[in-house]
């Protein structure tokens, strides 16, 4: 089911009644979620991603704009009539019910032509339980399950209605690191097997990039960039997006362009043809450094962290906006651990320039 958002806006009244004013949670969001794809809404707390999800679900009414499921305008349709499955961060399972009863509950509320026999409900419940791999836990109560198992029950309950659209609101936030990894892989498997159009809200960029077909990066209610995860990582539209995506985070320097060359401090570190002379912000991905005895960028060596196939060089530079610089290089490189400094050259396609004031991307050379 294709989901189309047209100029979607949500405005809340200010909590400070004396000051007045309004809070724009989502501002003019236009986007089409392709049929059968998993789309991640990504951004920091307060960016409007959950509000967008709740408007798609019908739990919140947009202040302006339209929502379409396929060709059907569902903007004013109630949540129960939209054909959505919704999974919350806190699972929201009924503690007095067994797993089976929790999964069957949405089916028991169906009326009219959609009403099912008890045998059909049982069959459907066991089908989705098997899909999410909890079919051996059907007689247990939620208190007898681990966090990961409870999350699977919540997903099964959302899927049992065979929804047109599956909505997941930070579904992994309450799980430990190992379970988060395992469960996100399961969510991706389930989504691929069912082919249900899915919207996944998260503040964890690694989570979003690992399982999404497309991601939408948001900031203060405004969409910053939309695209495939790798494309956005390789080609950020502004400094916010560049800094938000990537682990370790991107390294940011104060720089300037003079005569077609990029300077960090007094060192000309890269040719940037076609860029006018100006102050810039320079962002270099951790894998964008090349260990080079003749490199122009000289940093103060702090530490070397061996990570198996890779080595993380931790250094500092007076023009760095980060407390430390992290450079990921191949472990085959030999590093003098007693040296006071380390020199790098930079990979042009892993180095991004941004206007120092507007933080918008400045393209150069092959990056154009």
TIDRENKE-783487 format. One record per residue: x, y, z of N, C-alpha, C, CB in turn. Coordinates in steps of 0.02 Angstrom, whole numbers, padded with zeros to 5 digits, always signed. Glycine has a CB too. Example, Ala and Ser with C-alpha at 12.3 -4.5 7.8 and 13.67 -1.06 7.14 Angstrom:
<vexlos>
+00660-00284+00390+00615-00225+00390+00660-00165+00390+00565-00224+00452+00642-00112+00354+00684-00053+00357+00645+00002+00394+00704-00030+00286
</vexlos>
This chain:
<vexlos>
+00042-00060+00000+00000+00000+00000+00044+00063+00000-00047+00000+00061+00037+00103-00052+00073+00166-00055+00043+00216-00006+00072+00195-00128+00086+00253+00029+00063+00304+00076+00090+00371+00052+00086+00289+00150+00045+00418+00042+00065+00484+00016+00047+00538+00067+00032+00498-00052+00097+00577+00086+00088+00633+00131+00094+00697+00091+00139+00632+00191+00043+00739+00093+00043+00801+00054+00041+00861+00100-00016+00803+00005+00097+00899+00103+00100+00961+00142+00076+00952+00214+00059+01016+00108+00095+00896+00244+00071+00879+00311+00102+00926+00363+00088+00806+00328+00058+00956+00404+00081+01004+00455+00043+00990+00519+00069+01078+00431+00079+00994+00575+00047+00986+00641+00072+01042+00686+00063+00917+00672+00024+01081+00712+00040+01138+00755+00006+01127+00823+00017+01205+00724+00045+01132+00877+00018+01126+00944+00019+01195+00977+00060+01075+00986-00030+01209+01020-00027+01272+01058+00031+01270+01107-00093+01285+01096+00060+01328+01121+00116+01332+01168+00094+01311+01237+00145+01404+01170+00137+01275+01273+00122+01255+01342+00124+01315+01389+00171+01201+01366+00161+01366+01368+00165+01427+01409+00108+01474+01387+00235+01463+01401+00053+01472+01423-00007+01509+01403+00005+01585+01406-00066+01491+01447+00049+01606+01452+00062+01678+01458+00100+01703+01397+00101+01692+01522+00149+01663+01376+00190+01684+01318+00151+01678+01253+00254+01643+01315+00102+01631+01251+00063+01620+01191+00105+01588+01136+00034+01686+01166+00082+01598+01075+00120+01570+01019+00101+01497+01007+00194+01576+01031+00134+01468+00958+00120+01399+00938+00185+01361+00927+00077+01397+00874+00180+01295+00930+00237+01251+00918+00223+01212+00854+00251+01203+00978+00266+01220+00804+00258+01183+00741+00297+01118+00747+00282+01225+00680+00261+01063+00758+00294+00998+00768+00314+00967+00702+00247+00951+00805+00272+00974+00651+00287+00950+00584+00269+01005+00535+00248+00883+00567+00316+01021+00491+00307+01080+00448+00309+01061+00374+00361+01132+00463+00249+01059+00343+00244+01052+00270+00281+00990+00244+00272+01114+00236+00265+00933+00273+00298+00869+00256+00264+00839+00195+00295+00819+00317+00300+00834+00140+00274+00802+00079+00320+00744+00061+00269+00853+00021+00291+00684+00056+00332+00625+00042+00287+00567+00023+00375+00606+00105+00311+00526-00023+00274+00465-00042+00312+00404-00020+00262+00463-00119+00280+00362+00020+00310+00300+00043+00290+00245-00007+00287+00282+00117+00337+00217-00043+00319+00168-00095+00288+00105-00065+00382+00149-00136+00247+00073-00105+00213+00012-00085+00263-00042-00067+00166-00013-00141+00254-00073-00009+00295-00130+00011+00365-00114+00036+00301-00176-00045+00379-00050+00048+00446-00030+00071+00446-00015+00146+00470+00031+00032+00505-00019+00176+00514+00000+00246+00550+00067+00247+00555-00055+00286+00517+00117+00275+00545+00185+00277+00557+00204+00349+00496+00236+00243+00618+00228+00363+00636+00250+00430+00629+00326+00437+00707+00229+00446+00592+00348+00488+00589+00419+00505+00642+00430+00559+00517+00441+00530+00692+00470+00545+00751+00475+00587+00764+00547+00607+00812+00446+00550+00782+00556+00670+00800+00622+00694+00805+00623+00769+00750+00673+00670+00831+00678+00797+00837+00683+00870+00769+00692+00903+00883+00741+00889+00767+00688+00968+00705+00697+01006+00676+00766+00990+00716+00689+01082+00610+00768+00979+00577+00832+00966+00578+00853+00893+00609+00884+01006+00599+00808+00848+00604+00827+00777+00538+00818+00740+00658+00787+00743+00489+00785+00770+00424+00777+00738+00411+00709+00707+00416+00828+00687+00457+00662+00717+00449+00597+00684+00391+00557+00713+00513+00557+00690+00383+00556+00779+00327+00519+00809+00261+00553+00794+00337+00512+00885+00261+00619+00793+00200+00656+00776+00178+00638+00705+00212+00731+00782+00226+00633+00659+00210+00613+00590+00179+00543+00590+00273+00614+00546+00208+00497+00628+00181+00429+00631+00110+00428+00658+00226+00385+00676+00097+00469+00710+00030+00469+00740-00020+00501+00693+00031+00507+00807+00001+00547+00651-00045+00574+00601-00061+00522+00547-00016+00638+00568-00011+00482+00528-00024+00428+00480-00072+00378+00509+00043+00394+00460-00065+00365+00575-00108+00315+00608-00178+00341+00620-00077+00294+00674-00187+00406+00623-00252+00435+00639-00259+00453+00712-00305+00388+00620-00209+00440+00753-00213+00457+00824-00208+00532+00835-00158+00421+00863-00177+00567+00788-00176+00640+00790-00200+00667+00723-00104+00666+00806-00237+00721+00726-00264+00752+00666-00217+00806+00642-00335+00782+00680-00199+00807+00577-00154+00859+00552-00187+00928+00554-00131+00843+00481-00146+00979+00565-00171+01048+00562-00183+01069+00490-00122+01096+00596-00145+01039+00445-00152+01053+00373-00123+00994+00335-00118+01120+00352-00142+00987+00272-00114+00934+00230-00160+00874+00223-00048+00913+00257-00140+00827+00182-00179+00768+00167-00138+00704+00175-00208+00772+00096-00172+00649+00190-00141+00583+00194-00181+00535+00150-00139+00557+00268-00146+00501+00106-00178+00453+00061-00148+00384+00072-00171+00475-00013-00191+00333+00076-00171+00263+00072-00192+00240+00003-00203+00219+00130-00143+00231-00041-00160+00217-00110-00193+00279-00139-00206+00155-00117-00253+00271-00167-00291+00328-00194-00343+00354-00145-00325+00308-00259-00347+00322-00086-00398+00340-00037-00373+00394+00010-00420+00278+00003-00411+00448+00016-00397+00501+00064-00419+00479+00133-00432+00568+00043-00370+00467+00178-00387+00443+00245-00377+00496+00298-00344+00382+00262-00368+00559+00277-00351+00613+00323-00401+00617+00381-00349+00680+00287-00464+00609+00367-00516+00616+00419-00543+00549+00442-00573+00659+00393-00511+00495+00421-00535+00428+00439-00510+00409+00509-00511+00375+00388-00552+00376+00548-00531+00355+00616-00478+00301+00612-00592+00329+00656-00436+00294+00664-00382+00244+00663-00405+00173+00649-00346+00245+00729-00462+00153+00678-00486+00084+00670-00510+00069+00599-00541+00069+00719-00522+00122+00560-00545+00112+00492-00490+00122+00439-00602+00159+00477-00429+00134+00462-00375+00147+00415-00338+00083+00393-00325+00195+00445-00347+00030+00431-00311-00031+00415-00237-00028+00432-00320-00047+00342-00223+00000+00492-00153+00006+00513-00139-00041+00571-00137+00079+00534-00076-00061+00577-00052-00097+00636-00001-00052+00670-00022-00166+00618-00008-00042+00735+00035+00006+00770+00070-00029+00828-00006+00066+00796+00136-00022+00831+00176-00051+00885+00210+00006+00922+00229-00102+00857+00197+00009+00988+00223+00063+01029+00290+00042+01061+00173+00082+01084+00324+00092+01088+00388+00082+01121+00380+00038+01184+00419+00149+01140+00324+00046+01219+00315+00011+01284+00274-00054+01277+00280+00058+01333+00266-00079+01216+00233-00143+01202+00157-00141+01211+00261-00198+01246+00133-00111+01268+00061-00104+01281+00023-00170+01277+00030-00054+01231+00051-00222+01308+00017-00287+01310-00029-00289+01371+00069-00345+01313-00082-00329+01365-00127-00338+01422-00098-00390+01470-00198-00360+01397-00081-00370+01531-00043-00415+01576-00083-00476+01599-00021-00377+01637-00150-00470+01600-00191-00526+01625-00207-00577+01571-00256-00500+01654-00187-00561+01508-00201-00606+01452-00140-00646+01433-00226-00567+01392-00151-00706+01406-00095-00745+01379-00072-00715+01313-00116-00820+01369-00016-00741+01288+00009-00719+01223-00044-00728+01169+00074-00757+01205-00076-00787+01169-00127-00801+01120-00185-00751+01124-00154-00872+01129-00207-00737+01185-00263-00691+01194-00245-00620+01173-00285-00691+01267-00183-00600+01188-00159-00534+01166-00160-00528+01090-00089-00520+01193-00136-00580+01057-00133-00578+00984-00203-00578+00953-00092-00638+00957-00248-00618+00983-00316-00625+00955-00360-00564+00970-00348-00686+00983-00342-00524+01018-00386-00470+01042-00411-00424+00985-00350-00429+01094-00367-00401+00940-00392-00357+00885-00443-00392+00841-00334-00333+00842-00437-00458+00833-00483-00495+00790-00552-00502+00823-00455-00564+00773-00553-00505+00889-00616-00513+00926-00659-00451+00922-00602-00531+00998-00627-00394+00905-00664-00331+00901-00690-00317+00831-00619-00274+00923-00676-00361+00784-00701-00350+00716-00776-00360+00713-00666-00398+00667-00810-00319+00674-00883-00322+00669-00904-00324+00596-00915-00262+00705-00966-00342+00585-00994-00341+00518-00963-00392+00473-00987-00273+00488-00948-00371+00412-00921-00417+00361-00852-00443+00380-00917-00383+00294-00816-00405+00423-00748-00425+00442-00747-00475+00500-00708-00364+00461-00804-00487+00531-00806-00531+00590-00783-00602+00571-00876-00533+00620-00742-00632+00616-00713-00697+00602-00738-00749+00652-00636-00694+00605-00739-00812+00632-00755-00866+00677-00697-00878+00724-00773-00932+00638-00711-00911+00780-00657-00924+00828-00603-00967+00797-00685-00958+00890-00622-01015+00756-00572-01059+00723-00528-01019+00677-00607-01115+00684-00558-00972+00640-00519-00930+00594-00472-00884+00632-00565-00888+00549-00495-00858+00690-00453-00815+00730-00393-00853+00758-00493-00785+00788-00406-00914+00782-00352-00955+00808-00301-00971+00754-00380-01020+00837-00325-00987+00695-00280-01003+00640-00237-00943+00622-00320-01026+00579-00268-00884+00618-00231-00823+00601-00180-00807+00655-00280-00764+00591-00200-00813+00718-00155-00798+00774-00094-00844+00773-00192-00805+00840-00104-00907+00759-00047-00954+00757-00003-00940+00697-00073-01027+00756-00032-00917+00642+00008-00901+00583+00057-00844+00597-00039-00882+00524+00032-00790+00628+00076-00733+00641+00125-00748+00698+00034-00670+00659+00103-00789+00746+00149-00809+00800+00208-00848+00772+00112-00851+00853+00194-00891+00724+00248-00928+00692+00293-00882+00652+00219-00983+00646+00264-00832+00620+00302-00784+00580+00352-00747+00624+00255-00735+00545+00332-00728+00684+00377-00690+00728+00412-00736+00778+00337-00636+00766+00403-00801+00770+00440-00852+00807+00425-00852+00883+00514-00843+00796+00360-00847+00899+00340-00853+00969+00285-00905+00976+00315-00785+00997+00279-00951+00928+00224-00999+00928+00228-01048+00986+00223-01037+00863+00286-01053+01019+00292-01098+01076+00277-01063+01142+00361-01128+01079+00258-00999+01139+00248-00959+01200+00175-00939+01210+00292-00897+01199+00129-00970+01174+00061-00945+01170+00022-00947+01236+00024-00985+01120+00043-00990+01282+00006-00996+01345+00036-00953+01401+00005-01069+01367+00090-00918+01386+00122-00878+01438+00090-00809+01444+00197-00870+01424+00099-00778+01503+00078-00709+01515+00137-00663+01499+00052-00699+01589+00125-00600+01484+00179-00554+01468+00234-00550+01521+00152-00485+01457+00216-00557+01585+00265-00554+01639+00314-00612+01637+00230-00553+01706+00297-00665+01601+00340-00724+01596+00386-00721+01535+00298-00787+01593+00384-00665+01499+00423-00658+01437+00479-00608+01446+00378-00636+01379+00532-00617+01405+00586-00568+01403+00562-00507+01364+00650-00598+01371+00601-00453+01367+00583-00393+01330+00577-00405+01255+00633-00339+01343+00623-00444+01228+00621-00459+01157+00560-00500+01138+00684-00496+01137+00541-00547+01182+00482-00588+01168+00418-00545+01172+00477-00647+01219+00416-00500+01221+00358-00455+01226+00351-00412+01163+00363-00411+01288+00408-00389+01137+00406-00349+01077+00379-00388+01017+00475-00321+01061+00397-00452+01014+00372-00495+00960+00297-00505+00966+00408-00563+00961+00273-00511+01027+00200-00517+01037+00165-00454+01013+00183-00530+01112+00194-00397+01029+00164-00333+01007+00163-00329+00930+00203-00274+01036+00216-00352+00898+00218-00352+00825+00167-00401+00797+00289-00370+00799+00161-00459+00828+00112-00509+00805+00041-00481+00811+00118-00574+00845+00027-00447+00866-00039-00418+00876-00055-00365+00823-00044-00387+00946-00003-00328+00802-00013-00277+00750-00023-00309+00682+00047-00229+00748+00010-00367+00671+00007-00400+00605-00055-00442+00596+00068-00442+00595-00086-00463+00651-00140-00513+00646-00200-00487+00606-00162-00534+00716-00208-00421+00605-00264-00392+00567-00249-00386+00493-00281-00323+00595-00189-00410+00473-00167-00402+00404-00172-00328+00383-00209-00447+00357-00136-00284+00418-00144-00212+00405-00118-00192+00336-00109-00172+00458-00145-00136+00312-00120-00108+00250-00052-00075+00262-00170-00058+00220-00044-00046+00321+00018-00010+00339+00037-00029+00410+00009+00067+00331+00101-00044+00421+00127-00060+00488+00168-00001+00513+00170-00125+00488+00152+00023+00573+00185+00082+00602+00221+00062+00666+00133+00139+00615+00285+00076+00670+00326+00057+00727+00356+00119+00759+00382+00008+00706+00337+00133+00822+00361+00193+00856+00417+00174+00906+00303+00228+00893+00478+00183+00885+00538+00167+00926+00530+00099+00960+00550+00222+00979+00519+00046+00922+00501-00019+00951+00559-00053+00987+00477-00064+00897+00620-00029+00979+00677-00065+01008+00708-00028+01067+00729-00076+00955+00679+00029+01086+00712+00072+01136+00720+00039+01204+00672+00135+01144+00675-00007+01221+00678-00038+01288+00719-00102+01290+00608-00051+01312+00752-00119+01236+00791-00181+01233+00865-00168+01243+00779-00217+01166+00901-00219+01268+00973-00211+01275+01006-00216+01206+01003-00264+01324+01071-00202+01203+01105-00195+01139+01100-00259+01096+01179-00178+01150+01109-00317+01127+01108-00379+01089+01038-00392+01061+01131-00438+01133+00987-00382+01104+00918-00393+01082+00897-00343+01029+00871-00390+01142+00923-00281+01034+00906-00230+00984+00928-00254+00915+00939-00162+01001+00990-00279+00912+01018-00302+00849+00977-00360+00822+01091-00323+00858+00962-00408+00865+00925-00468+00845+00854-00450+00822+00922-00518+00902+00821-00406+00861+00752-00389+00846+00745-00347+00783+00720-00353+00905+00793-00302+00771+00788-00262+00710+00797-00306+00648+00840-00206+00711+00839-00357+00655+00847-00404+00599+00782-00442+00588+00904-00453+00613+00748-00459+00643+00684-00494+00638+00630-00450+00606+00661-00518+00707+00630-00386+00625+00581-00340+00596+00591-00335+00521+00586-00270+00628+00653-00332+00499+00668-00328+00427+00645-00392+00392+00743-00316+00416+00659-00450+00424+00638-00514+00394+00562-00517+00387+00664-00573+00436+00527-00500+00441+00454-00502+00440+00426-00455+00387+00427-00484+00510+00454-00395+00383+00429-00347+00334+00438-00372+00263+00465-00279+00343+00496-00403+00250+00508-00430+00183+00461-00488+00167+00581-00452+00176+00450-00531+00217+00406-00589+00205+00334-00569+00194+00411-00637+00264+00311-00518+00230+00241-00497+00225+00230-00447+00168+00217-00467+00290+00282-00408+00152+00276-00357+00100+00233-00298+00121+00247-00387+00038+00222-00290+00187+00180-00235+00212+00220-00170+00212+00153-00251+00283+00191-00117+00186+00222-00051+00190+00231-00032+00263+00179+00003+00153+00292-00015+00282+00309-00005+00353+00344+00061+00364+00352-00063+00378+00323+00096+00417+00355+00158+00438+00384+00146+00508+00305+00219+00438+00449+00160+00513+00488+00142+00574+00518+00207+00602+00544+00089+00557+00497+00226+00661+00522+00287+00693+00579+00270+00741+00466+00324+00731+00635+00306+00735+00691+00294+00780+00736+00356+00783+00733+00232+00756+00772+00363+00838+00823+00416+00842+00892+00386+00831+00820+00452+00911+00895+00319+00823+00958+00283+00816+00975+00276+00741+00954+00213+00850+01024+00314+00718+01040+00314+00646+01066+00247+00622+01091+00368+00631+01101+00210+00664+01125+00144+00644+01067+00096+00632+01172+00115+00697+01017+00101+00676+00956+00061+00670+00921+00076+00603+00909+00074+00729+00911+00140+00591+00875+00161+00530+00912+00141+00467+00864+00236+00531+00978+00151+00466+01017+00136+00406+01020+00061+00392+01087+00164+00413+01018+00021+00444+01029-00051+00435+00969-00087+00407+01048-00082+00501+00908-00063+00419+00849-00101+00398+00804-00064+00349+00809-00122+00458+00815+00001+00338+00768+00040+00297+00785+00037+00223+00767+00112+00321+00733+00036+00182+00743+00046+00110+00757+00119+00096+00680+00022+00071+00724+00163+00133+00734+00235+00127+00731+00264+00197+00681+00268+00081+00766+00320+00207+00761+00356+00270+00743+00428+00257+00827+00351+00310+00706+00457+00306+00688+00527+00305+00720+00558+00366+00609+00537+00304+00767+00605+00356+00801+00637+00412+00764+00702+00427+00877+00651+00395+00744+00710+00491+00704+00768+00512+00740+00808+00566+00636+00745+00538+00726+00873+00566+00752+00918+00617+00701+00972+00631+00821+00949+00596+00678+00978+00693+00631+01030+00713+00569+01032+00667+00665+01098+00714+00544+00973+00651+00483+00968+00611+00491+00976+00537+00436+01019+00635+00553+00987+00514+00566+00999+00443+00606+00941+00415+00602+01066+00432+00586+00915+00357+00624+00863+00323+00689+00892+00297+00582+00830+00266+00745+00861+00315+00810+00884+00292+00833+00849+00229+00862+00874+00347+00822+00783+00227+00843+00744+00168+00806+00678+00167+00920+00733+00169+00791+00655+00107+00757+00591+00096+00797+00551+00045+00684+00602+00072+00807+00486+00058+00842+00445+00009+00862+00378+00037+00903+00481-00016+00898+00339-00003+00924+00276+00021+00978+00290+00073+00951+00233-00038+00983+00247+00125+01030+00260+00179+01101+00273+00156+01030+00202+00227+01128+00231+00112+01197+00240+00090+01206+00304+00050+01219+00180+00049+01156+00322+00010+01158+00383-00029+01162+00444+00016+01098+00388-00075+01122+00446+00068+01122+00503+00114+01189+00506+00152+01063+00498+00163+01215+00448+00172+01279+00446+00207+01335+00473+00162+01296+00374+00229+01333+00453+00098+01386+00473+00051+01377+00544+00024+01389+00425-00006+01315+00570+00029+01301+00634-00004+01253+00676+00038+01272+00622-00074+01274+00696+00099+01229+00735+00142+01216+00804+00114+01260+00741+00213+01154+00828+00123+01135+00892+00095+01156+00951+00138+01061+00894+00084+01166+00940+00202+01188+00994+00246+01227+00966+00305+01127+01035+00271+01254+01011+00346+01298+00989+00400+01261+00948+00452+01331+01050+00434+01197+00965+00466+01159+00927+00514+01155+00853+00494+01088+00956+00521+01138+00840+00432+01132+00771+00408+01199+00736+00411+01105+00770+00335+01252+00771+00390+01319+00741+00392+01339+00721+00463+01371+00790+00363+01322+00763+00511+01341+00750+00581+01296+00697+00613+01339+00814+00621+01232+00694+00590+01186+00648+00622+01198+00576+00602+01115+00667+00605+01221+00565+00541+01232+00497+00516+01306+00478+00522+01209+00490+00444+01318+00417+00545+01386+00391+00547+01410+00375+00616+01432+00440+00515+01442+00317+00623+01473+00296+00686+01541+00266+00670+01428+00245+00724+01596+00294+00697+01602+00354+00737+01576+00415+00698+01674+00365+00759+01560+00469+00734+01533+00528+00700+01584+00561+00654+01508+00579+00750+01559+00599+00607+01602+00634+00560+01646+00684+00597+01560+00669+00505+01706+00696+00571+01754+00743+00601+01744+00812+00569+01827+00719+00592+01735+00863+00609+01718+00930+00584+01774+00979+00602+01650+00954+00613+01795+01018+00551+01849+01067+00560+01826+01136+00536+01911+01045+00521+01857+01187+00564+01851+01254+00536+01901+01258+00478+01865+01310+00590+01879+01285+00422+01924+01290+00365+01910+01351+00323+01917+01228+00322+01947+01359+00270+01937+01414+00223+01960+01393+00154+01974+01479+00247+01931+01425+00104+01952+01412+00035+01987+01474+00008+01890+01393-00009+02046+01462-00020+02084+01516-00051+02114+01490-00116+02140+01544-00004+02099+01524-00171+02129+01507-00235+02118+01435-00256+02201+01520-00233+02057+01408-00243+02041+01340-00264+02072+01286-00219+02064+01330-00333+02099+01305-00162+02127+01256-00115+02092+01262-00048+02203+01267-00107+02083+01205-00016+02052+01202+00050+02107+01203+00104+02008+01140+00057+02100+01250+00150+02148+01255+00205+02115+01237+00271+02178+01326+00208+02150+01196+00309+02134+01185+00380+02193+01211+00418+02118+01109+00396+02183+01266+00454+02241+01301+00483+02283+01330+00427+02283+01253+00528+02348+01319+00429+02393+01344+00377+02406+01293+00323+02459+01365+00408+02378+01234+00328+02393+01179+00281+02341+01176+00226+02396+01112+00318+02365+01174+00163+02321+01164+00105+02311+01088+00098+02352+01195+00039+02251+01064+00117+02240+00992+00123+02207+00961+00062+02199+00978+00183+02176+01002+00018+02138+00974-00038+02127+01027-00091+02071+00944-00013+02126+01006-00154+02106+01050-00208+02030+01050-00213+02138+01027-00276+02000+01110-00214+01927+01116-00219+01910+01164-00276+01897+01141-00151+01920+01143-00338+01909+01187-00396+01837+01212-00399+01926+01150-00460+01831+01276-00417+01765+01305-00427+01733+01333-00365+01720+01255-00456+01765+01326-00307+01736+01353-00245+01765+01422-00231+01751+01305-00185+01721+01470-00219+01744+01538-00206+01780+01543-00139+01685+01588-00208+01823+01593-00134+01860+01604-00072+01812+01623-00016+01914+01659-00082+01813+01585+00038+01768+01599+00094+01785+01554+00153+01695+01590+00073+01758+01571+00211+01762+01528+00269+01714+01469+00260+01746+01568+00335+01736+01409+00277+01694+01350+00268+01700+01305+00330+01714+01311+00205+01652+01261+00334+01656+01206+00383+01673+01143+00344+01588+01197+00423+01724+01107+00367+01749+01047+00333+01729+00986+00374+01827+01050+00323+01699+00937+00341+01679+00875+00376+01710+00816+00340+01601+00868+00379+01746+00774+00378+01781+00716+00349+01757+00653+00384+01858+00725+00355+01732+00605+00345+01712+00541+00374+01774+00507+00404+01679+00495+00320+01765+00466+00456+01822+00432+00487+01863+00392+00437+01799+00387+00542+01830+00363+00386+01866+00323+00336+01895+00367+00280+01820+00270+00307+01890+00433+00288+01914+00479+00236+01986+00501+00244+01871+00539+00234+02021+00473+00293+02091+00491+00306+02138+00438+00277+02103+00499+00382+02192+00461+00248+02245+00415+00223+02308+00430+00262+02256+00424+00145+02334+00380+00297+02396+00389+00333+02452+00402+00283+02412+00327+00378+02486+00460+00289+02533+00481+00237+02587+00524+00269+02496+00521+00181+02649+00500+00265+02705+00538+00294+02714+00606+00262+02770+00498+00286+02688+00613+00201+02693+00677+00166+02626+00714+00166+02716+00666+00094+02578+00689+00205+02512+00720+00207+02514+00791+00234+02465+00678+00247+02468+00832+00210+02467+00903+00230+02434+00914+00298+02432+00944+00178+02388+00870+00317+02352+00879+00380+02390+00845+00436+02279+00852+00375+02419+00884+00480+02458+00857+00536+02418+00865+00600+02528+00892+00542+02408+00810+00635+02369+00810+00697+02412+00784+00754+02305+00766+00689+02393+00803+00814+02428+00781+00874+02402+00711+00893+02418+00831+00933+02447+00662+00895+02427+00594+00908+02411+00584+00982+02483+00545+00887+02351+00557+00996+02331+00545+01065+02332+00471+01082+02261+00572+01077+02306+00430+01037+02299+00359+01052+02286+00320+00988+02242+00347+01103+02301+00255+00990+02286+00210+00934+02246+00152+00962+02353+00186+00899+02186+00142+00936+02142+00089+00959+02139+00034+00905+02071+00116+00975+02162-00025+00922+02161-00081+00875+02093-00116+00878+02219-00131+00890+02060-00121+00821+01992-00150+00819+01989-00212+00775+01943-00098+00794+02045-00246+00767+02047-00306+00724+02070-00288+00655+01978-00339+00722+02024-00288+00607+02043-00273+00538+02056-00199+00527+01988-00297+00491+02030-00156+00573+02040-00084+00568+02077-00058+00628+01972-00048+00560+02104+00002+00620+02136+00038+00675+02104+00107+00679+02214+00042+00665+02088+00128+00739+02061+00195+00749+02116+00239+00779+01998+00194+00796+02136+00290+00741+02186+00337+00765+02150+00395+00797+02233+00362+00707+02164+00407+00861+02133+00462+00897+02183+00519+00902+02110+00439+00968+02163+00577+00877+02209+00634+00876+02171+00698+00889+02247+00638+00808+02206+00755+00891+02176+00820+00901+02205+00869+00852+02186+00844+00974+02168+00923+00842+02192+00977+00798+02159+01041+00822+02176+00963+00722+02195+01096+00820+02168+01159+00847+02107+01184+00809+02222+01212+00847+02099+01162+00746+02042+01185+00706+01984+01135+00707+02064+01196+00634+01991+01082+00746+01938+01031+00750+01882+01056+00795+01966+00964+00776+01819+01047+00773+01762+01062+00815+01744+01004+00861+01701+01081+00771+01769+00945+00846+01760+00887+00889+01814+00887+00943+01761+00820+00847+01799+00861+01003+01852+00855+01054+01911+00815+01030+01824+00824+01117+01898+00761+00993+01951+00720+00963+01933+00704+00891+01962+00655+01005+01983+00686+00852+01974+00664+00783+01982+00589+00782+02025+00700+00735+01936+00554+00751+01942+00481+00744+01950+00464+00671+01879+00444+00774+02007+00433+00655+02023+00413+00587+02027+00338+00583+02090+00446+00563+01987+00307+00541+01986+00234+00533+02029+00215+00473+01913+00208+00524+02081+00177+00487+02126+00155+00433+02136+00080+00437+02194+00193+00436+02162+00051+00384+02174-00021+00381+02227-00041+00432+02196-00043+00310+02217-00099+00464+02264-00121+00516+02333-00139+00488+02236-00182+00551+02339-00146+00422+02404-00161+00392+02452-00101+00395+02395-00183+00320+02425-00042+00407+02468+00017+00412+02509+00015+00476+02425+00082+00411+02571+00034+00471+02616+00036+00528+02617+00106+00558+02688+00014+00509+02604+00109+00623+02600+00174+00657+02652+00176+00713+02529+00187+00684+02689+00230+00716+02737+00240+00770+02699+00265+00831+02793+00291+00749+02690+00220+00879+02650+00237+00938+02684+00289+00982+02636+00175+00978+02749+00299+00973+02785+00348+01013+02787+00417+00981+02856+00323+01026+02762+00422+00921+02764+00487+00886+02716+00536+00920+02745+00478+00812+02733+00600+00915+02691+00652+00944+02637+00675+00896+02734+00710+00966+02648+00664+00832+02600+00687+00782+02591+00634+00728+02622+00753+00751+02539+00642+00689+02525+00596+00634+02500+00638+00575+02472+00542+00655+02520+00618+00514+02502+00657+00455+02453+00618+00411+02565+00676+00414+02406+00655+00382+02356+00625+00339+02350+00664+00274+02288+00622+00375+02331+00629+00221+02300+00661+00163+02227+00640+00165+02336+00639+00095+02185+00676+00128+02113+00665+00132+02084+00638+00067+02078+00730+00150+02034+00594+00074+01997+00569+00016+01944+00621-00003+01965+00499+00030+01946+00644-00065+01900+00698-00086+01827+00677-00079+01915+00718-00158+01811+00614-00095+01740+00593-00094+01715+00580-00024+01731+00531-00136+01760+00582+00026+01739+00575+00095+01746+00640+00134+01780+00520+00129+01761+00694+00097+01769+00760+00127+01714+00805+00100+01840+00789+00111+01678+00838+00145+01621+00880+00126+01633+00951+00150+01555+00852+00154+01613+00999+00109+01618+01070+00128+01548+01098+00139+01655+01110+00073+01542+01141+00190+01479+01173+00205+01491+01247+00218+01445+01140+00266+01442+01287+00199+01446+01358+00213+01450+01369+00289+01386+01396+00182+01497+01408+00311+01508+01417+00383+01449+01449+00418+01571+01458+00395+01407+01486+00381+01350+01520+00412+01285+01481+00403+01342+01590+00383+01270+01461+00341+01207+01427+00327+01209+01352+00339+01186+01440+00257+01270+01324+00341+01281+01252+00348+01256+01211+00289+01248+01227+00412+01241+01244+00233+01221+01209+00172+01282+01182+00136+01180+01255+00126+01273+01129+00098+01327+01095+00064+01357+01139+00008+01302+01029+00035+01423+01138+00002+01460+01170-00053+01493+01113-00092+01513+01224-00028+01474+01104-00154+01500+01048-00193+01562+01069-00232+01446+01021-00241+01605+01019-00244+01667+01034-00281+01688+00970-00318+01723+01059-00233+01726+00981-00372+01758+00926-00408+01712+00868-00422+01815+00902-00369+01733+00807-00404+01696+00746-00420+01631+00742-00381+01738+00684-00404+01624+00781-00328+01564+00778-00287+01506+00815-00318+01577+00805-00218+01518+00850-00374+01465+00889-00405+01414+00843-00437+01494+00938-00458
</vexlos>
